[in-house]
Amino acid sequence: MRQGRRRFRAAALASATLSLTLALSGCAEVDATAPSAARAEAAHGAPAQWGTVDCREAKCVALTFDAGPSENSARLLDILKEKKVPATFFLLGKRHIEKYPELVKRMAAEGHEVASHTWDHKILTRISDAQIREELKRPNDAIERLTGHRPTLMRPPQGRTDANVHEIAKELGLAEVLWSVTAKDYTTDDSALITRRVLDQTTRDGIILLHDIYAGTVPAVPGIIDALKERGYVFVTVPQLLAPGRAEPGKVYRP
């Protein structure tokens, strides 16, 4: 009996460890299209879109922020404006879009890509189809009312997605965007550590995941931008990273 209990506890611990690992690592193991593949799928000789940067030639990287807007977002927008860096914002609806509508308008007005991180950060693979549609539709409606443009990109909470989520995202005209670089800024307020983690992981076509809701993140952004520019990187939005290809609804994109 005692040996059986030990085996049960060991199995429970292994299961908990696996769940924690998945929660912290986030990005799901799914079939994803790399930015370079999206660019290659475009017609031969197609011109680059969304500005003058051509990521077929330039060493591009996309800076993305999840779970805002927040009380830190105005300072972040000031930094991005000063550094002339476009970003992609995956916004939450409840307590965020509805609380800071002027910041959503400012993001769009200043040339950033405004996208969805769902309404209430529910894990999409654990809820019903009707709830998935609600989580994806409500922030899109709110963003469209504020900016005049309906999002075409979304990021599933914790990167957790599956074939069912893909199908519903396709139905709603949304492509899913995951990431290749994470500072795990939800675990620390140490801006120097956040900066180091980003710099250690970033390569060409990287999609950097940060959260402007945490205290240590926004102070790290100027150093991240300066260091990556010194390494020859050009900052673009996610649509610019894929151009001249375009994000297709129902597909998942990740370097």
Secondary structure by P-SEA (a helix, b strand, c coil): caaaaaaaaaaaaaaaaaaaaaaaacccccccccaaaaaaacccccccccccccccccbbbbbbbccccccaaaaaaaaaaaabbbbbbbccccccccccaaaaaaaaaabbbbbbccccccccccccaaaaaaacaaaaaaaaaaccccccbbbcccccccaaaaaaaaaabbbbbbbcccccccccccaaaaaaaaaaccccbbbbbbbccccccccaaaaaaaaaaaabbbbbccccccccccccccccccc
